[in-house]
Amino acid sequence: MQNNVLTESDTVEKSSGTVEMEGGVRGVKNEDAARLLQDWMADETGYDEQTWDRVKKCIEDNSLSGRRRFDD
């Protein structure tokens, strides 16, 4: 039976190469999440500005409480 538990000495194969498991799987996931956030912040397509009003309305309309989530 194969052991699927990662240890600190294991490595993970990534598209960018092999990443040492300093922070374990969590460290790799944190790096991936930080990279994704940087990509989102650099996005200049205007998609978020175009869709924000719809998203905000859906959040307000589907709220479980009577209080407003946004002040504007």
C-alpha positions in Angstrom: 0.0 0.0 0.0 1.4 3.4 -1.0 1.7 6.2 1.6 0.2 9.4 0.2 1.2 11.7 3.1 3.7 14.4 2.2 6.5 15.2 4.6 8.9 18.2 4.9 11.5 16.3 3.0 9.2 15.6 0.0 9.1 17.7 -3.2 6.2 18.7 -5.4 6.5 18.8 -9.2 5.3 22.1 -10.6 5.1 23.4 -14.1 7.9 25.8 -13.2 10.1 23.0 -11.9 10.5 21.2 -8.6 9.6 23.1 -5.4 11.2 22.1 -2.1 8.6 21.5 0.7 9.9 24.2 3.1 6.3 25.2 4.1 4.8 21.9 3.1 1.9 21.8 0.6 0.6 25.0 2.3 3.7 26.9 1.2 3.2 25.9 -2.4 -0.5 26.7 -2.3 0.3 30.1 -0.8 2.7 30.9 -3.6 0.1 29.9 -6.2 -2.5 32.0 -4.5 -0.2 35.0 -4.3 0.6 34.6 -8.0 -3.1 34.5 -8.8 -3.8 37.6 -6.8 -1.0 39.4 -8.6 -2.5 38.4 -12.0 -6.0 39.7 -10.9 -4.5 43.0 -9.7 -2.7 43.4 -13.0 -5.9 42.7 -15.1 -6.9 45.8 -17.1 -9.7 44.2 -19.2 -12.3 46.2 -17.3 -14.3 43.0 -16.5 -14.5 43.6 -12.8 -15.7 47.2 -13.3 -18.4 46.0 -15.7 -19.7 43.2 -13.5 -19.3 44.7 -10.0 -22.8 46.4 -9.9 -24.5 43.1 -10.8 -22.5 41.1 -8.2 -23.2 43.7 -5.5 -26.9 43.7 -6.3 -27.0 39.8 -6.1 -25.2 39.9 -2.7 -27.6 42.5 -1.3 -30.7 40.7 -2.8 -29.6 37.3 -1.3 -28.6 38.6 2.1 -29.9 36.6 5.1 -30.1 39.7 7.3 -31.8 43.0 6.8 -28.6 45.0 7.0 -26.9 46.4 3.9 -23.5 45.1 3.0 -22.4 48.1 1.0 -22.8 51.8 1.8 -23.1 53.2 -1.7 
